[in-house]
Every structure is written in structure tokens, then in C-alpha cells.
Amino acid sequence: MSRSRTGSYPAAVSLVAVAALALSACSGGGGTSGSASGTTLVIDTTFNLKTADPGREFETTGGIVDKALYETLLTFKGSDVTKPLPGLASSYEESSDSRTLTLHLRAGAKFSDGSAVTADDVVYSLQRVIDIKGNPSFLLDGVTVAKTDASTVTLTSKKANPALPFILPNPALGILNSKVVKANGGSEAYLNKTSAGSGPYTLTSFNTNTQVVLAKNPKYTGSNEPTYDKIVLRNVQAPTQKLNVQRGDSQVALDLNSDQVTGLGGGLKVLSGASSDVIFLLLNMDKGISGTTSNAKFREAVRKGLDYAGLLALGGTGAVQAPGLIPTTFVGALPSSQAQQRDLSGAKAALKASGVENPTVKLGYPSDLSVDGLSLQTLAERVQAQLKEVGITVTLAPAPTTTELDNYRNGKEEVGLWYWGPDYPDPSDYLVFLPGGLVGLRAGYKAGADPALTALGDKAATTTDTATRKKLYEQIQTTLNASSPFIPLIQPSRHMVAASTVTGLAYNPVWTIDVAALGAK
């Protein structure tokens, strides 16, 4: 069928089935109602944050920050990720072969210093992401960015790229004021001190360990006019988040689990629903990292030896076992009937067949990170206990997020416990787990490790028919589950709490929340 269109993605080929999130007031229990303190909104979350530079930012909290500071060419509204909407681009057209995307810039858009947003700024910003070769660079793999005229930019992909309109809303692709950034050496240090965007907020202060403060941008020209003059985003562990929002020290808490939101009083509102985050184990296939985890039979022993039902119990009400790496709400996800089940005798047999006697492996994970309110420390301890029943000794090796992220990204973990939140709402985002892919390499899954799987991935990435894409991604999932270094565990439940005075809270799987969309009553 023809895929030429302007500014929208047909419902027939929507690539995400988004689970509805219910917003309801809690009753019962103690506590006091939170309220907005003047024009300041305080949001508590557990930081996963390294930088405010959109060309380098690729952490959960960084997505919240850069969504506020920088506009992207396209965006999504609220929780709906089935249709890219105008951002800095007022409209776009995609060619019938899904290789060319032409975007027309919104007239009158201004940066926070009052200067006009131009096509040159767009080309500079997107090319900068490509050239930095940082974590978000893969979003524009094979894409050439060119200025067509003063208000038009054309993105050309080497291959069919039906996901590109869904990629462009990612905050890492925020548009920078090229003159200002160039004048300051294009440095990350500069962008961690002050913002250079056209978003609804500007950066007042930035600390990766404590808090980030944002101020309303008086020169903002977009449609998402913010309510609050000041946003304070604080790094707070979940138990303290609950106390703070109950007594009104904060107005939003993003990381509470299902137990913590039960019985909240004071008119606090709870936004609950299935998370799109998939928590997984990686077992490094690089023999230089581990002769144990690179053993296929050892990996089989771990896969069969985990008690998935026991892990799921930690995820809270609404959590689901992840049957594959693609979350259950996405096209290409496997049905729950194909989820791995525990086979303790099979695990012991596989361990014996591996030839590895009395194995001990080190499990790395971020000690200070919670995923949707679930502490990875708690999950790691449960994995350790379960594998002990198989005959595998797991030594826990937690480290602060910033430290362990480097180990993970540099492929230094023997066993790792991590999660993947979607960068964009398309199953092609999960091709990074294939051999030679961004995450595949972190687990020693090198290019050429499985040529048939690589060929499947290449075909899936360029196929435009939805039914065919679905089958291809299901085949990819089945193959990954059988032989890859990754073991999908669970999709936790997600709960966010807001004071009764706060309106507009909506979970988005790409940037968690849009702080500029939050209102007051």
C-alpha cells in the first residue's frame, strides 16, 4: 500500500498498543494532601542521570530533563505514542519507500535567547548527535540530514526506515541553538550549566546526584505553555518519595511500588498501569570476560534455573513476566504462552553438560537504581538465591549507577542486571540486542555470531507491512530466547503519585513525564 503521508501515521500501521493508565484518587490511610508551593513544582524520582547534553543524554532522568529544555521536530501527546505530532516541525511528508522524510519547520519558533530556530540549527543538532558517536547516535544510523531551504529539512535513510517519525520525538534529538553551542566549544560541560534550546524550560542548576532545577522559558513559542515557573527534580529513594508526597514536601513521586501506593490518603492521585520497561539479565559471551558465561550450556542452565514466578512477585500488582525483550504492548512481542518457565532438573542437567564445576559468577547492577519502584538490589538477591539451587554461586557486585553504567556500556560485566525502556515506540528499537548491535556488544554478542538472526533483523528493519513485521519480530524473539546472552525477566508495574492540585500527569514510555504538561488547580 502507499505510505506517502503528511504528519501522521495511519492507525492501521500503528506499532504500539498502549495499555490504558487509570488515574484515580486514593482513599483511606493517613497523610496530608500535597499542594503546589506557589509556582514551584517539586518532583521526586530516583535519578538515572549523567548529562543534560541532548547529544549525549540517554538515561531515564535525562529524558525528563531534556524533554523540558529542548524541542524535537516531532513529539507525542500524553501517553499516546501511536501518532507523531508537530513539534518544531509543523508538518512532514514521508516517501512511499520510507527512505525520505521531509519536515517543514514551525514559523516563529525561538530559542530561549530570542533568536530564531533555523534549518541550519536542525542540521547542526542532528549531525552533532551522529558525529559524537554517543549512546543516542544509533537513533540516526544510516540517516543523512540536509537543509532543503530556510524552513525545510530532509532526512534520507540508506534503507527503508518506517520507524523514523517515531524516533524523532526522542529528547536526545532535541534541537540546539547552533551559534551559542559553537561559541562555547560545543561542550558537554557548557550544556550541563545552561541550556541552549527552545523548550518550555531553561536550566537553572544541574547535579547528577542531588537535584535539577528548571525555570520557565519566557521566550517559549510552542503550544505546550508551562504552568509552573519553576520545576525542582530531586533524587530521592522510593520510601522517602512516599513520605515527601504525603506531607506535601513534594507534589509528584515517580517511583513508588504497588505496596507503597496502597492506602495513600489525603486525596493523593495514583497513576497506575503496565510498564514498558523490560528487566533482563545479560551473560557475557566474550571469553575474555568470562569463560563461564560464554559457555552456551551454562547460559541454558541459568535460563532454565530462574524461578520467574518468584521474580514476578517482586514486580507488584500489574507486573507481567516478559516473554521476550520486546514489551508485551508492542507489535512483535511474544505471547505469554511462550514465556520461559522454570525447569530445575533441566537446569542442573545443562550445568553438568557445560563441564563447569562449582561455578561462581559476579552479578553487576546499579545499587541505587529502582525500576518502576522495584529495587534492582532486591531482584539481584532473589536471582542469587534461585541460582544457588541450581549449583551456581552468584556474587553480588553492586555499584553506583554512574559507575555501573560504564561497566555495562563498555561490555565489562560478567553477568549484568539491567532494564531497557523504549527509546521510541517501535519494535525496531530492540534490534540493538542482536549480534553486533549496541546492547549486543555489551554482552559480547559480536557481529557474525548468528548470521541467520542478523538477516532476520535486517529484513524486519526495512519491512513496512505490519503483519509481516509482526511475524519477523516474533521469530527474532524466539531465536534470542533460545541462544542469546539475554534473559528477559519481568515488566514491573508502574505507579506515579501526584498531589490533588496537580493535573495532566501522564506516563510516556519515551520520556516518562512531560513536566510542561503538568497543570495546577
C-alpha positions as CSV (number, residue, x, y, z in Angstrom):
1,M,0.0,0.0,0.0
2,S,1.1,3.6,-0.4
3,R,2.9,5.0,2.6
4,S,3.1,8.6,1.4
5,R,1.5,10.8,4.1
6,T,1.7,14.2,5.8
7,G,2.2,14.5,9.5
8,S,0.5,11.3,10.7
9,Y,0.9,7.6,10.9
10,P,-2.2,5.6,9.8
11,A,-3.9,3.7,12.5
12,A,-3.7,0.5,10.5
13,V,0.0,0.5,10.9
14,S,0.3,1.8,14.5
15,L,3.2,0.0,16.1
16,V,2.2,0.2,19.7
17,A,-0.8,-0.9,21.6
18,V,-0.6,1.3,24.6
19,A,-2.1,0.0,27.8
20,A,-4.5,2.5,29.3
21,L,-3.4,4.1,32.5
22,A,-6.1,4.8,35.1
23,L,-5.9,8.0,37.2
24,S,-7.8,7.6,40.4
25,A,-7.8,9.2,43.8
26,C,-6.8,7.1,46.7
27,S,-8.7,7.0,49.9
28,G,-8.1,5.7,53.4
29,G,-4.9,5.8,55.3
30,G,-3.2,8.7,56.8
31,G,-1.1,11.5,55.4
32,T,-1.7,15.0,54.3
33,S,-2.6,16.4,50.9
34,G,0.3,17.7,48.8
35,S,-0.1,21.1,47.1
36,A,1.8,23.2,44.7
37,S,4.1,25.6,46.6
38,G,3.3,28.9,44.8
39,T,4.6,28.5,41.2
40,T,7.1,25.8,42.1
41,L,6.6,22.1,41.5
42,V,8.7,19.6,43.3
43,I,9.1,16.1,41.6
44,D,10.8,13.2,43.4
45,T,12.4,10.4,41.4
46,T,15.3,8.0,41.6
47,F,18.0,9.6,39.4
48,N,19.4,7.7,36.4
49,L,21.2,10.8,35.1
50,K,24.6,11.5,33.6
51,T,24.3,14.6,31.4
52,A,21.9,17.3,30.2
53,D,23.6,17.4,26.8
54,P,21.0,16.0,24.4
55,G,23.6,14.7,22.1
56,R,25.0,12.5,24.9
57,E,21.9,12.0,27.1
58,F,20.4,8.6,27.1
59,E,19.3,7.9,30.7
60,T,15.7,7.9,32.1
61,T,16.0,11.1,34.2
62,G,17.9,12.8,31.4
63,G,14.9,12.2,29.1
64,I,12.7,14.1,31.6
65,V,15.1,17.0,31.8
66,D,15.8,17.3,28.0
67,K,12.2,17.0,27.1
68,A,11.7,20.2,29.1
69,L,14.7,22.1,27.7
70,Y,14.7,21.2,24.0
71,E,12.0,20.9,21.4
72,T,12.2,18.0,19.0
73,L,11.0,18.0,15.4
74,L,8.1,15.7,16.2
75,T,6.5,14.8,19.5
76,F,3.8,12.7,21.2
77,K,0.9,13.9,23.4
78,G,0.5,12.4,26.8
79,S,0.6,8.6,26.8
80,D,-0.4,8.3,23.2
81,V,2.6,7.1,21.1
82,T,0.7,5.9,18.1
83,K,0.9,9.1,16.2
84,P,3.8,11.6,15.9
85,L,2.6,15.1,16.2
86,P,4.1,18.5,15.2
87,G,6.9,19.9,17.4
88,L,9.4,22.2,15.8
89,A,8.2,20.7,12.5
90,S,4.7,21.8,11.7
91,S,4.2,19.0,9.2
92,Y,6.1,16.3,7.4
93,E,5.9,14.0,4.4
94,E,7.3,10.5,4.1
95,S,8.1,9.0,0.7
96,S,6.3,5.8,-0.4
97,D,9.6,3.8,0.1
98,S,10.0,5.1,3.6
99,R,13.5,6.4,2.8
100,T,12.9,10.1,2.6
101,L,11.3,12.3,5.3
102,T,10.7,16.0,4.6
103,L,10.0,18.2,7.5
104,H,8.7,21.8,7.5
105,L,9.7,24.0,10.4
106,R,7.2,25.9,12.5
107,A,7.2,29.6,11.7
108,G,8.2,31.9,14.5
109,A,10.0,29.3,16.7
110,K,12.5,31.0,19.1
111,F,15.4,29.8,21.2
112,S,15.5,30.9,24.9
113,D,17.8,33.8,23.9
114,G,15.1,35.1,21.5
115,S,16.9,34.1,18.3
116,A,15.1,32.2,15.5
117,V,15.2,28.5,15.1
118,T,16.5,27.7,11.6
119,A,17.0,24.8,9.4
120,D,20.8,25.2,10.0
121,D,20.2,24.6,13.7
122,V,18.3,21.4,12.9
123,V,21.0,20.1,10.6
124,Y,23.7,21.0,13.2
125,S,21.9,19.4,16.1
126,L,21.1,16.1,14.3
127,Q,24.5,15.9,12.7
128,R,26.1,16.5,16.1
129,V,24.3,13.5,17.5
130,I,25.6,11.4,14.7
131,D,29.2,12.7,14.9
132,I,29.5,12.4,18.7
133,K,29.1,8.7,18.4
134,G,27.5,8.6,21.8
135,N,24.7,6.4,23.2
136,P,21.9,8.1,21.2
137,S,23.8,8.1,17.9
138,F,22.3,4.8,16.8
139,L,18.9,6.6,16.5
140,L,20.1,8.1,13.3
141,D,22.1,5.2,11.9
142,G,22.2,5.4,8.1
143,V,20.4,8.8,8.1
144,T,21.7,11.8,6.2
145,V,20.5,15.2,7.3
146,A,20.2,18.1,4.7
147,K,18.8,21.6,4.5
148,T,16.4,21.9,1.7
149,D,15.6,25.6,2.2
150,A,15.4,28.1,5.1
151,S,12.4,26.3,6.6
152,T,12.7,22.7,5.3
153,V,14.9,19.8,6.3
154,T,15.2,16.4,4.6
155,L,16.2,13.2,6.3
156,T,17.3,10.4,3.9
157,S,17.8,6.9,5.1
158,K,20.0,4.3,3.3
159,K,17.3,1.7,3.7
160,A,13.6,1.9,4.3
161,N,13.1,3.4,7.7
162,P,9.4,3.3,8.7
163,A,10.3,4.0,12.3
164,L,11.9,7.4,11.7
165,P,8.8,9.5,12.5
166,F,8.6,7.6,15.8
167,I,12.3,8.1,16.5
168,L,12.4,11.9,16.1
169,P,10.4,12.7,19.3
170,N,13.2,11.2,21.5
171,P,14.6,14.0,23.7
172,A,18.2,13.1,22.7
173,L,17.3,14.6,19.3
174,G,16.4,18.0,20.8
175,I,17.4,21.0,18.6
176,L,20.2,23.2,19.9
177,N,21.0,26.9,19.2
178,S,23.9,26.1,17.0
179,K,25.5,29.6,17.2
180,V,25.5,29.5,21.0
181,V,26.8,26.0,21.3
182,K,29.5,26.5,18.8
183,A,30.6,29.7,20.6
184,N,31.0,27.6,23.7
185,G,33.0,24.9,22.0
186,G,30.1,22.5,21.6
187,S,31.0,21.2,25.1
188,E,29.0,18.9,27.3
189,A,30.3,21.0,30.3
190,Y,28.6,24.1,28.9
191,L,25.3,22.3,28.4
192,N,25.4,21.0,31.9
193,K,25.4,24.5,33.2
194,T,23.0,26.3,30.9
195,S,20.5,25.1,28.2
196,A,20.6,26.2,24.6
197,G,17.2,25.1,23.4
198,S,13.7,26.3,22.5
199,G,11.8,24.2,25.1
200,P,9.3,25.4,27.7
201,Y,12.0,25.5,30.4
202,T,15.6,26.6,30.8
203,L,18.3,25.1,33.0
204,T,19.0,26.8,36.3
205,S,21.1,24.2,38.0
206,F,22.2,20.6,37.3
207,N,23.6,18.0,39.6
208,T,23.6,14.3,38.7
209,N,23.4,13.2,42.4
210,T,21.0,15.6,44.1
211,Q,18.7,17.8,42.0
212,V,18.0,19.6,38.8
213,V,16.2,23.0,38.7
214,L,14.4,24.3,35.7
215,A,12.9,27.8,35.1
216,K,10.1,28.7,32.8
217,N,11.3,30.0,29.4
218,P,9.8,33.4,28.8
219,K,10.7,33.2,25.1
220,Y,8.9,29.9,24.5
221,T,6.8,29.9,21.3
222,G,5.4,26.4,21.3
223,S,1.9,25.1,22.1
224,N,2.9,23.4,25.4
225,E,2.9,26.5,27.6
226,P,4.0,25.5,31.1
227,T,2.0,26.3,34.2
228,Y,4.8,26.3,36.8
229,D,7.5,28.9,36.9
230,K,10.0,26.5,38.5
231,I,10.5,22.8,38.5
232,V,12.7,21.1,41.0
233,L,13.5,17.5,40.2
234,R,15.1,15.7,43.2
235,N,17.0,12.5,43.5
236,V,15.1,10.6,46.3
237,Q,14.7,6.9,47.0
238,A,11.2,5.5,46.8
239,P,10.4,5.2,50.6
240,T,11.3,8.8,51.1
241,Q,9.3,9.8,48.0
242,K,6.2,8.4,49.6
243,L,6.8,10.4,52.8
244,N,7.5,13.6,51.0
245,V,4.4,13.5,48.8
246,Q,2.2,12.5,51.8
247,R,3.4,15.5,53.8
248,G,3.4,18.0,50.9
249,D,7.2,18.4,50.6
250,S,6.8,17.3,47.0
251,Q,3.9,17.2,44.6
252,V,4.8,14.3,42.4
253,A,6.5,10.9,43.1
254,L,7.5,8.8,40.2
255,D,8.9,5.6,41.6
256,L,6.6,4.1,44.2
257,N,5.8,0.4,44.0
258,S,2.3,-1.2,44.4
259,D,2.7,-1.7,48.1
260,Q,3.8,1.9,48.7
261,V,0.7,3.3,46.9
262,T,-1.8,1.1,48.7
263,G,-3.8,3.2,51.2
264,L,-2.4,6.6,50.4
265,G,-4.6,9.2,51.9
266,G,-5.1,12.9,51.7
267,G,-6.6,12.9,48.2
268,L,-3.4,11.9,46.5
269,K,-3.9,10.6,43.0
270,V,-2.2,7.5,41.7
271,L,-1.5,6.8,38.0
272,S,-1.1,3.0,37.6
273,G,-0.5,0.8,34.6
274,A,1.8,-1.8,33.0
275,S,5.3,-0.6,32.4
276,S,7.1,-0.8,29.1
277,D,10.4,-1.4,30.9
278,V,11.8,-4.8,30.5
279,I,14.3,-6.0,33.2
280,F,16.7,-8.6,31.9
281,L,19.9,-10.5,32.7
282,L,22.9,-10.5,30.4
283,L,25.5,-13.2,30.5
284,N,28.6,-12.1,28.7
285,M,29.6,-14.2,25.7
286,D,33.1,-12.7,25.4
287,K,35.5,-15.4,26.5
288,G,37.9,-12.7,27.5
289,I,35.4,-11.5,30.1
290,S,34.2,-14.9,31.3
291,G,34.9,-18.5,30.3
292,T,31.9,-19.4,32.3
293,T,29.1,-17.2,30.9
294,S,30.5,-17.6,27.4
295,N,29.6,-21.3,27.7
296,A,26.2,-21.9,25.9
297,K,25.2,-24.8,28.3
298,F,25.9,-22.6,31.3
299,R,23.6,-19.9,29.9
300,E,21.0,-22.6,29.3
301,A,21.3,-23.6,33.0
302,V,20.7,-20.1,34.1
303,R,17.8,-19.6,31.8
304,K,16.1,-22.8,33.0
305,G,17.1,-22.3,36.6
306,L,15.4,-19.0,37.3
307,D,12.1,-19.1,39.1
308,Y,10.2,-16.5,37.0
309,A,7.1,-16.6,39.1
310,G,9.1,-15.8,42.2
311,L,10.7,-12.8,40.4
312,L,7.3,-11.7,39.1
313,A,6.0,-11.5,42.7
314,L,8.5,-8.7,43.3
315,G,7.1,-6.6,40.4
316,G,3.9,-5.7,42.2
317,T,0.3,-5.8,41.1
318,G,0.0,-5.4,37.4
319,A,3.5,-6.7,36.6
320,V,3.9,-9.3,33.9
321,Q,6.6,-11.8,33.0
322,A,8.4,-10.6,30.0
323,P,8.2,-13.4,27.3
324,G,10.8,-11.6,25.3
325,L,12.8,-8.4,25.2
326,I,10.1,-6.5,23.3
327,P,7.5,-5.4,25.8
328,T,4.1,-7.1,25.7
329,T,2.3,-3.9,24.4
330,F,4.4,-3.7,21.3
331,V,3.9,-5.4,17.9
332,G,6.4,-8.3,17.7
333,A,6.2,-9.2,21.3
334,L,5.8,-12.9,22.1
335,P,2.6,-14.2,23.7
336,S,2.7,-15.0,27.4
337,S,2.4,-18.7,26.5
338,Q,5.9,-18.6,25.2
339,A,7.4,-17.2,28.3
340,Q,10.2,-19.3,29.8
341,Q,9.2,-21.5,32.8
342,R,11.5,-22.8,35.5
343,D,12.9,-26.3,34.8
344,L,15.2,-27.0,37.8
345,S,16.1,-30.5,36.7
346,G,16.8,-29.3,33.2
347,A,19.0,-26.5,34.6
348,K,21.1,-28.9,36.6
349,A,21.5,-31.2,33.6
350,A,22.6,-28.2,31.5
351,L,25.0,-27.2,34.1
352,K,26.5,-30.7,34.2
353,A,26.7,-30.7,30.4
354,S,28.6,-27.4,30.5
355,G,31.6,-29.0,32.2
356,V,31.9,-26.0,34.5
357,E,32.3,-27.3,38.1
358,N,31.2,-25.3,41.1
359,P,30.8,-22.1,39.0
360,T,31.0,-18.7,40.6
361,V,29.9,-15.6,38.7
362,K,29.8,-11.9,39.5
363,L,26.5,-10.1,39.0
364,G,26.8,-6.3,38.4
365,Y,24.0,-3.9,38.7
366,P,23.3,-0.3,39.8
367,S,22.9,-0.3,43.6
368,D,21.0,3.0,43.8
369,L,18.5,2.4,40.9
370,S,14.9,1.4,41.2
371,V,12.9,0.5,38.1
372,D,9.3,1.5,38.4
373,G,9.7,1.4,42.2
374,L,11.4,-2.0,42.2
375,S,14.9,-2.0,43.6
376,L,17.4,-3.9,41.5
377,Q,19.1,-4.9,44.8
378,T,16.1,-6.8,45.8
379,L,15.8,-8.5,42.4
380,A,19.5,-9.4,42.4
381,E,19.2,-11.0,45.8
382,R,16.3,-13.2,44.6
383,V,18.3,-14.2,41.5
384,Q,21.2,-15.1,43.7
385,A,19.1,-17.4,45.9
386,Q,17.4,-19.1,42.9
387,L,20.6,-19.9,41.1
388,K,22.1,-21.3,44.3
389,E,19.5,-24.1,44.0
390,V,21.0,-24.9,40.6
391,G,24.5,-25.1,41.9
392,I,25.6,-21.7,40.7
393,T,27.2,-19.3,43.2
394,V,26.4,-15.6,42.3
395,T,28.5,-12.9,43.9
396,L,26.6,-9.6,44.1
397,A,28.7,-6.7,42.8
398,P,26.5,-3.5,43.1
399,A,27.9,-0.1,42.2
400,P,26.5,3.4,41.9
401,T,24.6,3.9,38.7
402,T,27.2,6.2,37.1
403,T,29.9,3.6,37.7
404,E,28.0,0.5,36.7
405,L,26.7,2.2,33.6
406,D,30.2,2.5,32.3
407,N,30.9,-1.2,33.1
408,Y,27.7,-2.2,31.3
409,R,28.2,0.0,28.3
410,N,31.9,-1.0,27.9
411,G,31.0,-4.7,28.0
412,K,32.9,-5.4,31.2
413,E,30.1,-7.2,33.2
414,E,30.3,-10.9,33.6
415,V,26.6,-11.0,34.5
416,G,24.5,-7.8,34.5
417,L,21.0,-6.9,35.7
418,W,19.5,-4.1,33.7
419,Y,16.4,-2.8,32.0
420,W,15.5,-1.4,28.7
421,G,13.0,1.3,28.3
422,P,11.9,2.1,24.8
423,D,13.7,4.9,23.0
424,Y,10.9,5.1,20.5
425,P,7.7,3.1,20.2
426,D,8.6,0.7,17.5
427,P,9.9,-2.9,17.8
428,S,13.0,-2.0,15.7
429,D,14.3,-0.3,18.8
430,Y,15.1,-3.8,20.1
431,L,17.3,-4.8,17.2
432,V,20.1,-3.3,19.3
433,F,20.1,-6.6,21.2
434,L,21.2,-8.6,18.1
435,P,24.8,-9.6,17.3
436,G,26.9,-6.5,16.7
437,G,24.2,-4.2,18.0
438,L,24.6,-1.6,20.6
439,V,23.4,-3.8,23.5
440,G,24.5,-7.0,21.9
441,L,28.2,-5.8,22.0
442,R,27.8,-5.0,25.7
443,A,27.2,-8.7,26.2
444,G,29.9,-9.9,23.9
445,Y,27.4,-10.8,21.2
446,K,29.6,-9.9,18.3
447,A,28.7,-9.3,14.7
448,G,28.7,-12.7,12.9
449,A,27.7,-14.6,16.0
450,D,24.4,-15.6,14.3
451,P,24.2,-14.7,10.6
452,A,20.6,-16.0,10.2
453,L,19.4,-13.9,13.1
454,T,21.2,-10.8,11.7
455,A,19.5,-11.4,8.3
456,L,16.1,-11.6,10.1
457,G,16.8,-8.3,11.8
458,D,17.8,-6.6,8.6
459,K,14.6,-7.7,6.9
460,A,12.4,-6.7,9.9
461,A,14.0,-3.2,10.0
462,T,13.1,-2.4,6.4
463,T,9.7,-4.2,6.1
464,T,6.7,-1.9,6.0
465,D,3.8,-4.3,6.2
466,T,2.6,-4.6,9.8
467,A,1.6,-8.3,9.7
468,T,4.9,-9.3,8.1
469,R,6.8,-7.2,10.6
470,K,4.9,-8.8,13.5
471,K,5.9,-12.3,12.3
472,L,9.6,-11.3,11.8
473,Y,9.9,-9.8,15.2
474,E,8.3,-12.8,16.8
475,Q,10.9,-15.0,15.0
476,I,13.7,-12.7,16.3
477,Q,12.4,-13.0,19.9
478,T,12.1,-16.8,19.7
479,T,15.7,-17.0,18.5
480,L,17.0,-14.6,21.1
481,N,15.3,-16.6,23.8
482,A,17.0,-19.8,22.6
483,S,20.6,-18.8,22.2
484,S,21.3,-15.2,23.0
485,P,23.1,-13.8,26.1
486,F,19.9,-12.1,27.3
487,I,17.3,-13.5,29.6
488,P,14.1,-11.3,29.8
489,L,12.7,-11.3,33.4
490,I,9.7,-9.0,34.1
491,Q,7.9,-5.9,33.2
492,P,7.2,-4.3,36.6
493,S,4.0,-2.4,37.3
494,R,4.3,1.4,37.2
495,H,2.8,3.8,39.8
496,M,3.1,7.6,39.9
497,V,1.6,9.7,42.6
498,A,0.5,13.4,42.4
499,A,-1.0,15.9,44.8
500,S,-4.7,16.6,44.3
501,T,-3.7,20.1,43.0
502,V,-1.6,18.7,40.1
503,T,-3.3,18.0,36.7
504,G,-2.1,16.5,33.4
505,L,0.1,13.7,34.8
506,A,0.6,11.1,32.1
507,Y,3.2,8.3,31.6
508,N,5.1,8.3,28.3
509,P,7.4,5.3,27.7
510,V,9.9,7.5,25.9
511,W,10.4,10.4,28.4
512,T,8.4,9.2,31.5
513,I,6.6,12.6,32.0
514,D,6.4,15.9,30.3
515,V,6.8,18.4,33.1
516,A,5.4,21.2,30.9
517,A,2.1,19.4,30.5
518,L,1.6,19.4,34.3
519,G,-1.0,21.9,35.4
520,A,-2.5,23.2,38.7
521,K,-6.0,23.6,40.1
